[in-house]
């Protein structure tokens, strides 16, 4: 992918499984690889299936083989709305203090909150507060129920 994408557009292609053959002394006639892709923008997300397929087919061709790629787009990238992220920073400064908002580097973890963010202005942010466990549990139940109702 490094030859297809700008260095400022990180993307990860992970081969999670590689299964080939059934005997230790016979060369397999086929192999099945499965994995995931992760990125931080919709532009890259839309291009990744084509890039993965091209690399797979070109690599197979070099060895006199063929490749079939079946792509299932699962979790889209989590991309914060800039205005909502600014609001979250401002509120955290007001509630917690001037040092509260910390920049957390993007992670390539799959975040299903991205589906919510496709339909509503939102920002995914982390907060570390000392709260009673009961308050956290109640908020989680309300937030999860509300979130699931919005998506259905």
C-alpha positions in Angstrom: 0.0 0.0 0.0 2.9 2.3 0.6 3.3 2.9 -3.2 -0.4 3.7 -3.6 -1.0 6.1 -0.7 0.7 9.3 0.5 2.7 8.9 3.7 0.3 11.3 5.4 -2.5 8.8 4.7 -1.7 5.7 6.9 -3.4 2.4 6.2 -2.9 -1.1 7.6 -3.5 -4.3 5.8 -3.3 -7.3 8.2 -3.2 -10.9 7.0 -4.8 -12.6 10.0 -4.9 -16.2 8.7 -3.1 -18.1 6.0 -4.4 -21.6 5.3 -2.9 -23.9 2.7 -2.6 -27.6 2.1 -3.5 -30.7 4.1 -0.3 -32.7 4.1 3.3 -31.8 5.1 4.8 -33.5 2.1 2.5 -32.3 -0.7 2.6 -28.8 -2.2 -0.9 -27.3 -1.9 -2.8 -26.3 -5.0 -4.5 -23.4 -3.2 -4.3 -21.1 -0.2 -6.8 -18.9 1.6 -5.7 -15.7 3.4 -8.1 -13.6 5.5 -7.5 -10.3 7.2 -8.6 -6.7 7.8 -7.8 -3.2 6.5 -7.8 -0.1 8.7 -7.4 3.5 7.8 -8.2 7.0 8.9 -10.1 8.6 6.0 -13.0 7.7 3.7 -10.9 8.5 0.7 -8.5 5.7 1.6 -11.3 3.4 2.8 -12.9 3.6 -0.6 -9.7 2.8 -2.4 -8.4 -0.1 -0.2 -10.4 -2.9 -1.8 -9.1 -2.1 -5.3 -5.5 -1.8 -4.0 -5.6 -5.1 -2.1 -7.1 -6.9 -5.1 -4.4 -5.4 -7.4 -1.6 -6.5 -5.1 -3.0 -10.0 -4.6 -3.6 -10.6 -8.3 -0.2 -9.1 -9.4 1.7 -11.1 -6.7 -0.1 -14.4 -7.8 0.6 -13.7 -11.4 4.4 -13.4 -10.8 4.3 -17.0 -9.6 2.1 -18.3 -12.4 -1.0 -18.4 -10.2 -4.3 -16.6 -9.9 -6.0 -14.8 -7.0 -9.6 -14.2 -6.2 -10.4 -11.4 -3.8 -13.6 -11.2 -1.9 -13.8 -8.0 0.1 -16.4 -7.2 2.7 -16.2 -3.6 4.0 -16.8 -3.8 7.7 -16.2 -0.9 10.0 -15.6 2.4 8.3 -13.0 4.8 9.6 -13.8 6.9 12.7 -13.6 10.5 11.5 -14.4 13.2 14.0 -16.5 16.2 12.9 -14.2 19.1 13.5 -16.8 21.3 15.1 -17.9 18.6 17.5 -14.3 17.8 18.4 -13.8 21.5 19.1 -16.9 21.6 21.3 -15.7 18.5 23.2 -12.3 20.2 23.9 -14.0 23.4 25.0 -16.4 21.6 27.4 -13.6 19.5 28.9 -11.6 22.7 29.5 -14.6 24.3 31.2 -15.5 21.3 33.3 -12.2 19.8 34.2 -9.7 22.6 33.7 -7.3 24.2 31.2 -5.0 21.1 31.1 -7.9 18.6 30.5 -8.0 18.2 26.8 -5.1 16.0 25.7 -4.4 15.0 22.2 -4.6 11.2 21.8 -3.1 9.9 18.6 -5.4 8.0 16.2 -5.6 4.3 16.6 -6.4 1.7 14.0 -8.9 -0.1 16.2 -12.3 -0.8 14.7 -14.8 1.5 16.2 -18.5 0.8 15.6 -19.2 4.4 16.7 -18.2 5.2 13.1 -21.6 4.1 12.0 -23.3 6.6 14.3 -20.9 9.3 13.0 -22.0 8.6 9.4 -25.5 9.7 10.4 -24.9 12.4 13.0 -22.4 15.1 13.8 -20.2 13.6 16.5 -16.7 13.2 17.9 -15.2 10.2 19.4 -13.2 11.2 22.5 -11.9 9.7 25.6 -12.4 11.0 29.1 -10.8 9.9 32.3 -12.7 11.0 35.3 -13.1 9.5 38.8 -16.7 8.6 39.0 -18.8 6.2 40.9 -19.2 2.8 39.2 -23.0 3.0 39.4 -23.1 6.3 37.5 -20.9 4.9 34.8 -23.0 1.8 34.5 -26.2 3.8 34.2 -24.8 6.1 31.6 -23.5 3.2 29.6 -26.9 1.5 29.6 -28.7 4.7 28.6 -26.1 5.6 25.9 -26.0 2.1 24.4 -29.8 1.8 24.3 -30.2 5.3 22.7 -27.4 4.6 20.2 -28.9 1.3 19.1 -32.4 2.8 18.7 -30.9 5.5 16.5 -29.2 3.0 14.2 -32.2 0.7 13.8 
